[in-house]
Amino acid sequence: MIAQRLAPRSAPEVGDALRECAHSNGAVRVEGGDTLRAMGYELDRPVIPLSMSKVHGMVAHEYHDLTCAVRAGTRLAAFDAALGERGQFVPLDAPQRAKATVGGTLAAGWLGPRRHLYGRARDAVIGTHTVLADGTLVRAGGMVVKNVTGYDMSKLYVGSFGTLGVLVQANFKTLPLPPVRRVLLAPLPEGTRDRAAAQLWALPVPPAAALCVEGFRKAIDGTDGIDGRVFVLLEGSQALVDRATREIRSALGRAGVPETAIVDTGAAACFERVLDACIENLGERSITFRVLGEPAGAVPRAVAARDAAHRCELFTDVLFDVMNGDLFLRVSDRDARTFDAKAEAFVDALTAIAPHRAIVGGNARIRTAIDPWGRPPGALERMRGLKASFDPSRILNPGRFIGRI
């Protein structure tokens, strides 16, 4: 008989659990830190939670070769600390790092605001150990950074929401930890948002992250001007950061932004608060959407989506990524009882503006009635074919992913 909750301690135990599920026609919900639970559909059949929290810890850190191996249930904060002891890091810019896990971050394919500089999370992966639906443990890649010939299977599992296999270990190439981090904050006077974003995008030395914020007053540092505020993260040597600071202040000045505050002490914590804000919810009276797109269209997308929410009498908090083009939009109301009807009307307007928007946060009752992924991608049938090949009995996170895969 299968337990009501599965908590394996190793890859073989994960395999045993999945084999037993397959034998009894059961299914599992794979859990990491549950920080991104708001993403995706509710599962479409009864499932048993399979927690990866006990499959944790560093396996190896070949710091001279800039590589490491870590178990999937390891919390991101613990992963950061372990690598930091040797002056290294892996840029997995996911929210709620004290709870979020390495495996969950990869499975969700979370895209961070530093990826224009360091690459995406999947670009850092050089190997994986994965348990397939029939309990088989498969290995892809290794601990050597090199060109891959043939199919790089590790990349296939990243962003598949645990629907193809259960990640139990990931191997990464690491980076030297930046010796200096600095945050620049600036309120935006009326009519300066477009010019400020354009100036930041055109900088000769790109910042690690550059974001325009409107709202999120208790979550993100800084004070709004009429057009919101700018949040810029710089990383590198002292000389590089000092040079970039001068260039950014001059660039923002040309855009009509008169003041820029500098935060050195606590800059890393400031950045983590930005990451956390991306999925922060207000109980049952808010939903947060993420829209991906080209940087050139970030400002008009943000303005159009915000204005559509205001027409539906919803409050908004807006965060858009100048360097990558991402938009995070939290819509809310003062009362959960009135929120659902307003949100339902807003979703139609948002889908017209951004067909591929996704829900990333919120506990509102209406959330389960809204398609969490927006318009399906053109590759949907190929994705369904992969699911049928890897998990024909639909044991792994059944119905959660795009197209109810």
matplotlib code that plots the C-alpha trace (Angstrom):
import matplotlib.pyplot as plt

x = [0.0, 1.3, 1.8, -0.3, 2.9, 6.2, 9.5, 12.3, 15.9, 17.8, 17.5, 16.8, 14.0, 12.5, 12.7, 11.0, 8.2, 7.5, 7.6, 5.0, 2.8, 3.1, 2.1, -0.9, -2.0, -1.3, 0.2, 2.4, 2.7, 6.4, 7.2, 10.3, 9.8, 6.3, 7.2, 5.9, 2.7, 0.6, 2.0, 0.2, -3.1, -4.5, -3.7, -6.4, -6.4, -5.9, -2.2, 0.2, 2.6, 6.3, 8.5, 12.1, 13.0, 15.1, 17.1, 19.4, 23.1, 26.1, 27.5, 30.8, 32.4, 35.3, 36.0, 39.3, 37.3, 34.4, 31.9, 29.6, 27.0, 24.0, 20.9, 17.6, 16.0, 18.7, 17.4, 18.8, 20.0, 22.0, 23.4, 24.5, 26.2, 28.0, 29.4, 30.1, 32.6, 34.8, 33.9, 31.6, 27.9, 25.4, 22.8, 19.5, 17.5, 14.3, 12.2, 12.0, 15.5, 15.2, 12.4, 12.9, 14.9, 17.4, 15.3, 12.1, 13.7, 15.0, 11.8, 9.8, 12.3, 12.4, 13.9, 15.9, 16.7, 20.4, 20.2, 21.2, 24.5, 25.1, 22.7, 19.6, 19.5, 19.5, 22.6, 24.5, 23.4, 26.1, 24.5, 21.5, 20.4, 16.7, 14.3, 11.8, 8.2, 9.0, 11.6, 14.6, 17.5, 19.1, 22.2, 22.9, 26.0, 28.6, 31.0, 33.0, 32.2, 32.4, 30.4, 27.7, 27.3, 23.9, 20.9, 21.6, 18.9, 19.6, 18.1, 14.9, 14.0, 14.5, 11.2, 9.2, 7.4, 8.3, 6.1, 8.9, 11.0, 12.0, 15.3, 17.4, 20.7, 22.0, 25.6, 26.5, 29.3, 29.9, 31.1, 33.4, 31.4, 31.4, 33.6, 31.3, 27.6, 25.8, 22.2, 21.1, 17.6, 16.0, 12.5, 11.2, 9.6, 6.7, 7.4, 10.8, 10.1, 10.6, 13.7, 15.2, 14.6, 16.1, 19.2, 19.7, 19.3, 22.0, 24.7, 28.1, 28.6, 25.3, 24.2, 23.5, 19.8, 17.8, 14.2, 11.4, 9.0, 5.7, 4.2, 5.4, 6.0, 6.5, 8.3, 11.0, 13.3, 13.0, 10.3, 8.1, 8.1, 5.1, 6.5, 7.6, 11.2, 14.3, 16.2, 19.6, 22.0, 25.7, 28.2, 31.9, 35.2, 35.3, 36.6, 33.9, 31.1, 32.4, 32.6, 29.1, 27.7, 29.0, 27.7, 24.2, 23.9, 24.8, 22.5, 19.6, 20.4, 20.0, 16.6, 15.5, 16.1, 17.8, 18.7, 20.1, 20.7, 23.4, 23.1, 26.3, 25.6, 22.8, 22.7, 22.3, 19.3, 17.8, 18.0, 16.4, 13.4, 12.9, 12.9, 10.5, 8.1, 7.7, 5.4, 4.2, 0.5, -2.1, -4.1, -7.3, -7.4, -4.6, -3.1, 0.4, 1.0, 4.3, 4.6, 7.7, 8.7, 11.4, 13.0, 12.0, 8.3, 8.6, 7.4, 4.3, 3.3, 3.6, 1.5, -1.1, -1.5, -1.6, -4.2, -6.4, -6.3, -7.3, -10.3, -11.4, -11.1, -8.2, -5.1, -1.7, 1.9, 4.2, 7.8, 9.4, 12.8, 14.6, 17.3, 15.2, 11.7, 9.8, 6.8, 5.4, 1.9, 0.1, -3.6, -5.5, -8.6, -9.3, -11.9, -11.6, -15.3, -15.2, -11.8, -12.9, -15.4, -13.0, -10.1, -12.1, -12.8, -9.2, -7.8, -9.6, -8.1, -4.6, -4.7, -5.5, -2.4, -0.1, -1.5, 1.2, 1.0, 1.3, 0.1, 3.0, 1.4, -1.8, -4.3, -7.5, -10.4, -10.8, -7.2, -8.3, -10.9, -8.3, -6.1, -2.7, -0.7, -2.6, -2.5, -0.7, 2.6, 3.0, 5.1, 2.3, 1.8, 5.5, 5.4, 2.5, 4.4, 7.3, 5.0, 3.5, 7.0, 8.4, 5.3, 2.6, 0.6, 0.7, 2.2, 4.2, 2.3, -0.6, -2.3, -0.2, 1.7, 0.8, -2.1, -2.8, 0.2]
y = [0.0, 3.4, 6.0, 9.2, 11.2, 10.1, 11.5, 9.5, 10.1, 9.0, 8.4, 4.6, 5.4, 7.8, 5.0, 2.6, 5.1, 5.6, 1.9, 1.2, 4.0, 2.5, -0.9, 0.5, 2.9, 5.8, 9.3, 11.7, 15.5, 16.2, 18.8, 21.0, 24.0, 24.6, 28.2, 28.2, 26.2, 28.9, 28.1, 25.6, 23.8, 21.9, 18.2, 16.3, 13.1, 12.0, 12.2, 11.4, 14.2, 13.2, 15.5, 15.9, 17.8, 14.9, 14.4, 17.3, 18.4, 18.9, 15.9, 17.4, 20.8, 20.8, 24.4, 24.4, 23.3, 25.6, 22.7, 21.2, 18.6, 19.1, 17.0, 18.4, 19.0, 21.4, 24.8, 27.6, 29.5, 26.5, 26.0, 29.7, 29.3, 26.1, 27.6, 30.9, 29.2, 28.9, 32.2, 30.8, 30.9, 29.6, 32.3, 30.6, 33.8, 32.3, 33.8, 32.7, 31.2, 30.0, 27.6, 27.1, 24.1, 23.5, 20.8, 22.9, 25.9, 23.9, 22.0, 25.3, 26.7, 29.9, 32.8, 35.3, 39.0, 38.4, 35.9, 38.5, 38.6, 35.0, 32.9, 31.0, 28.3, 25.6, 27.1, 26.4, 22.7, 20.3, 17.0, 15.5, 12.4, 11.8, 9.1, 8.3, 7.3, 3.6, 4.1, 3.9, 6.2, 7.9, 10.0, 12.7, 14.8, 14.8, 17.1, 18.4, 21.6, 20.7, 20.8, 18.1, 15.9, 14.4, 15.2, 17.1, 15.4, 17.5, 20.5, 18.6, 18.2, 21.9, 23.7, 20.5, 20.9, 17.4, 15.9, 13.9, 12.7, 13.5, 15.4, 14.0, 15.6, 18.5, 19.3, 22.9, 25.0, 27.7, 31.3, 33.3, 35.3, 39.0, 40.9, 43.9, 44.3, 47.6, 48.7, 52.0, 53.4, 56.4, 57.8, 58.5, 62.0, 62.3, 61.3, 59.8, 56.1, 55.4, 57.5, 55.9, 52.4, 53.3, 54.8, 51.7, 49.3, 51.2, 51.3, 50.2, 48.1, 46.3, 46.1, 42.7, 43.7, 46.8, 47.0, 49.6, 49.3, 50.9, 49.9, 47.0, 49.7, 47.3, 44.6, 46.4, 49.2, 52.7, 55.3, 55.9, 59.1, 59.8, 57.2, 54.7, 54.0, 52.4, 49.5, 48.6, 45.9, 46.1, 43.3, 43.0, 44.5, 47.7, 49.6, 48.2, 48.9, 52.5, 53.1, 51.6, 53.8, 57.0, 55.9, 55.0, 58.3, 60.2, 58.1, 58.6, 62.3, 62.5, 60.9, 63.6, 61.6, 64.0, 61.8, 58.3, 56.7, 54.1, 51.0, 49.0, 47.4, 44.9, 45.1, 41.3, 41.4, 44.3, 42.1, 39.1, 41.3, 42.0, 38.3, 37.6, 40.4, 38.6, 36.0, 37.8, 37.6, 39.4, 36.4, 35.7, 39.2, 39.2, 37.3, 37.9, 37.4, 37.1, 38.1, 37.4, 39.4, 41.4, 44.3, 46.8, 46.3, 46.1, 49.6, 49.6, 46.1, 47.2, 50.4, 48.6, 45.8, 48.2, 50.5, 47.4, 46.5, 50.0, 49.9, 46.8, 48.8, 46.7, 48.0, 47.2, 46.6, 46.5, 45.3, 45.1, 43.9, 46.4, 44.0, 40.9, 42.2, 40.4, 41.9, 41.0, 42.4, 41.9, 42.9, 43.2, 44.6, 45.6, 42.9, 39.3, 39.1, 41.7, 40.6, 37.5, 39.2, 42.0, 39.6, 37.5, 40.5, 41.6, 38.2, 38.6, 42.0, 40.8, 37.8, 40.1, 42.1, 39.2, 35.8, 33.8, 35.3, 32.9, 33.0, 32.9, 33.9, 34.3, 32.4, 34.0, 31.6, 32.6, 31.4, 27.8, 29.0, 30.9, 29.2, 29.6, 29.5, 31.6, 30.6, 27.2, 27.3, 26.0, 23.1, 21.7, 18.5, 17.7, 18.3, 15.9, 13.4, 13.6, 13.2, 10.1, 8.6, 9.4, 8.9, 7.0, 6.2, 9.9, 9.2, 12.5, 15.7, 14.7, 17.7, 20.4, 21.7, 23.6, 21.9, 19.9, 17.7]
z = [0.0, -1.0, 1.8, 1.9, 1.4, 0.0, 1.3, -0.3, 0.9, -2.2, -5.9, -5.4, -3.0, -5.6, -8.1, -5.7, -5.1, -8.8, -9.5, -6.8, -8.2, -11.7, -10.3, -8.5, -11.3, -9.0, -9.7, -7.8, -7.4, -7.2, -4.6, -4.0, -1.8, -3.2, -3.8, -7.4, -6.7, -8.2, -11.6, -13.8, -13.7, -10.7, -11.3, -13.1, -11.1, -7.5, -6.6, -3.7, -2.8, -3.4, -1.5, -2.5, 0.7, 2.0, -1.2, -0.4, 0.0, -2.1, -3.9, -5.2, -5.7, -8.1, -7.5, -9.4, -12.5, -11.7, -11.5, -8.8, -8.3, -5.9, -5.0, -6.2, -2.8, -1.7, -0.8, -2.9, 0.1, 1.3, -2.2, -2.3, 1.1, 0.1, -3.2, -1.5, 0.8, -2.2, -3.7, -6.4, -7.4, -9.9, -11.0, -10.2, -9.6, -8.1, -5.4, -1.7, -1.7, 1.9, 0.7, -3.0, -4.2, -6.9, -8.6, -8.4, -9.9, -12.8, -13.3, -13.4, -15.9, -13.9, -15.8, -13.7, -14.4, -14.6, -17.5, -20.2, -18.4, -17.1, -19.2, -18.2, -15.5, -18.2, -19.7, -16.4, -16.3, -17.5, -16.2, -14.5, -12.7, -13.3, -12.2, -15.0, -14.5, -14.5, -11.7, -14.0, -13.0, -16.1, -16.2, -18.8, -19.1, -16.3, -14.4, -17.4, -19.2, -22.9, -26.1, -26.2, -29.3, -29.9, -27.7, -24.5, -22.4, -19.3, -21.1, -21.8, -18.1, -17.4, -17.7, -18.0, -14.6, -13.5, -16.2, -17.8, -14.9, -11.3, -11.1, -8.2, -9.0, -11.1, -12.1, -12.9, -14.2, -11.5, -11.8, -9.6, -7.0, -7.8, -5.3, -5.2, -5.5, -5.6, -6.0, -7.6, -6.9, -8.5, -8.5, -12.0, -12.6, -14.9, -18.5, -17.9, -17.8, -21.6, -21.8, -18.6, -19.9, -23.3, -21.6, -19.4, -22.4, -24.3, -21.6, -22.8, -19.7, -19.0, -15.4, -13.8, -13.6, -14.5, -13.6, -13.7, -10.7, -10.0, -6.7, -4.6, -2.0, 1.0, -1.0, -3.1, -1.9, -3.2, -3.5, -6.6, -8.5, -10.8, -13.3, -10.7, -9.9, -11.3, -9.6, -11.0, -9.7, -10.5, -9.9, -10.6, -9.5, -7.6, -10.6, -12.9, -10.5, -9.9, -13.6, -14.2, -11.4, -13.1, -16.5, -15.1, -13.2, -16.3, -18.5, -16.1, -15.9, -19.7, -19.3, -16.9, -13.6, -11.2, -8.2, -7.8, -4.5, -3.9, -1.7, -1.0, 2.4, 1.9, -1.9, -2.2, 0.2, -1.8, -4.9, -3.2, -2.2, -5.9, -6.7, -3.9, -5.1, -8.4, -6.8, -3.6, -3.2, -1.1, 0.1, -1.9, -3.4, -5.9, -8.9, -10.4, -14.1, -16.0, -19.6, -21.7, -24.7, -26.4, -24.3, -27.0, -26.2, -22.4, -21.7, -24.0, -22.8, -19.2, -19.8, -21.8, -19.3, -16.4, -18.1, -18.9, -15.2, -14.1, -16.6, -14.7, -11.4, -10.2, -8.4, -9.9, -9.0, -12.0, -12.5, -15.9, -16.8, -19.0, -20.1, -20.9, -21.5, -18.8, -17.2, -13.8, -13.1, -9.8, -9.9, -6.7, -5.0, -1.5, -1.0, -2.0, -2.6, -5.4, -6.8, -8.7, -11.1, -11.9, -12.5, -14.8, -17.0, -16.9, -18.0, -21.4, -21.9, -20.8, -23.1, -26.1, -25.2, -24.3, -25.4, -23.8, -20.3, -17.3, -13.7, -11.3, -8.0, -6.1, -3.9, -5.3, -5.7, -9.4, -10.2, -10.7, -13.3, -15.4, -17.9, -16.2, -19.4, -22.0, -25.6, -26.2, -28.1, -31.6, -30.3, -28.1, -30.1, -29.9, -26.2, -25.9, -27.9, -25.4, -22.5, -24.1, -24.6, -21.2, -19.1, -21.0, -17.8, -16.7, -13.3, -13.0, -12.2, -14.5, -16.2, -14.7, -17.6, -20.8, -22.6, -19.5, -20.2]

ax = plt.figure().add_subplot(projection="3d")
ax.plot(x, y, z, "-o")
ax.set_aspect("equal")
plt.show()
